[in-house]
Amino acid sequence: MTITKKVISVLCLAALLLSVLCIPAFAKNNHDEDFIFVFQPGDQTDYTYMGYPKEDDSGTYLSYTHGNAQSCRFSVYGGDQEYQYMCSVWRNETKGGSTLVFRGETGCIRQYVFENRALYNRLIPYAYLHGAVEVVDGGVLSIASGVWSPDTLGTYPYFN
């Protein structure tokens, strides 16, 4: 009977430790969101129109999977929840200003949206993805698409 109580106690302790260690993983906004950037000839930038809450200081996850643009220059802009539809209040908070990502690559973008905003005001920091192409090949429509999330779990290489 004593051995059974000890086994149950150890199992309960193990379950408690696992649940405590898993809490931070669920607190992050690491759900993949689709993005598609459409670059018209002569207009070589595009933005996501919806921001997503940035809940920690991790990198922004990005997987550029489809499109006819061989590469795309990505930036992460920061904004506040109340102003998410007013791009005049967005600010580029990408380390180095932007990062070049080739089609087929997956990784993280270093940015300071959470660090710059969560500490100085009480508004929820929002992250917005920005895409730009260097040259639109042949004067035709260029497209870049994939998934991204403001926060990331796991270990991915950083693009910048």
Buried (B, 14 or more C-beta within 10 A) or exposed (E): EEEEEEEEEEEEEEEEEEEEEEEEEEEBBBEEBEBEBBBEEEEBEBBBEEBBBBBBEBBBBBBBEEBBBBBBBBBBBBBBEEBBEEEEEBEBBBBEEBBEBEBEBBBBBBBBBBBBBBEEEEEBBBBBBBBBBEEBEEEEEBBBBBBBBBBBEEEBEEBB
